[in-house]
Amino acid sequence: MEEEFVSIHISPLIGRMEQSATKARNDTRLIVGQRVPEFSLANYDDEDVALFDLLAERDFVLIDFWASWCAPCIADFPELKKLYAAYNDEGFEIVGVSIDDNMEDWKESVDEHELPG
């Protein structure tokens, strides 16, 4: 096969299949009511933040999965901000995990909706 055909048609398909397999593996690790697996992610300033470090400092941590293109996710932001303002002093934290494909979309949405980094 020609290299251009492979790069346009085959490589993206392989990438989507790999993502799907990774998602399926990860989904089997998440069990409702059980402790979440340990993970670290980069924050807005590109510094790694470990979930278990936050759990050691805070009594309650809500993990909110969202994306810049997800209207229902964005519609929840005002309520999440109210919860954070009301309970942060009592040991409550929200960890927002973006599932955007690129950092630019994520950062633009954080700025637009005035979310903590």
N, C-alpha and C positions, 0 to 999 in steps of 0.2 A: 504494500500500500504506500501511496505517496505520503511524505512527511506532513504536508499541509492538511490532507484529509484526516490523518490521525490526530493532529493537533486541534482541528476544528470539531471533529465528530467523536472520536474514540476517547481521547484524553479527558474531556469533560465528563463523559459517561462513567469512566473509571473513577474519577474524582467523586461524583455523586454516589456511586456504589460504595466507595470507601467511607464516605460520610455517613451513609445509611447504616453500614455495618458497625461503625463506631458508636452511633446513636443507640442502636439496638443493644450493644454490649453495655453501654452506660445505663440504659434504662433498666436492665436487669439488676444493677447494683443499687438502685433507688427503691426502697421499700417503705411504704407509708407507715408512719409510726416508729420507724427505726432511725437511729442516728445517721446523719448524712456522712458520706465518705469525706475524708480530708481532701481539701483542694486549696490551691493558691491561684490568684488571678492578678493581673496588673490593674492598678487603679488609673484614674484619669491622668495622673502625673507619671505613669509608667513604672510605679513602684509596686512590687509584689505584696499582696495582702493575703495572709493565710486565714482561712475560716476558723480554724481551731484557736488561733491567737485571739480573734474577736470573741469566741466562745469563752475563753479564759477570762476576758475582761468584762463581758456583758452577761446579764441573766437571760435575756431573750434576744434571739437573732432571727429575723425574718429574711428569707432568701427570695427575692423577687426576680423572676426571669422575664425579660422584656426585650423588645426590639424597636428601633426607630420607626419601622413601617407597620407596627401593630397598634391599630387604633384602640382596641380594648385595653391594651397595656397602658397606653398614654392616658386613657380616660381614668385609670386608677391612680395616677400620680397625685392629684389633689388630696385624695383620702389618705394615701401613704404619707404625704407631707404632714397632714393633720395628726396622724398616729405618731409619727416621729416627734413632732413638736410636743405632743401631750405626754409621751412616755420615755423620751430619751434620757431624762434625768433620773429615771427609775431603773436604768439598766437595759433599755430597749435599743436595738440597732437594726437597721435595714441594710442588707447587702443586695445591691442591684447587679444582676448578671445579664449583660446584653448578649443576645444571640445574633447580632448584626454580623454581616460578612466582612465589613471593613471598619477600621478604627475611625475614619473620617465621619461616617454616618452616625456612629455611636457618640463621638465627641460633640458633633453638631446638635444632636438631640439632647444631650446633657446640658449644653449651653442654652438651647432654646427653651427647655422646660425647667431651667434653673434647679437642676438636681445636684446634690452633693457629689463631688468627684470621687 
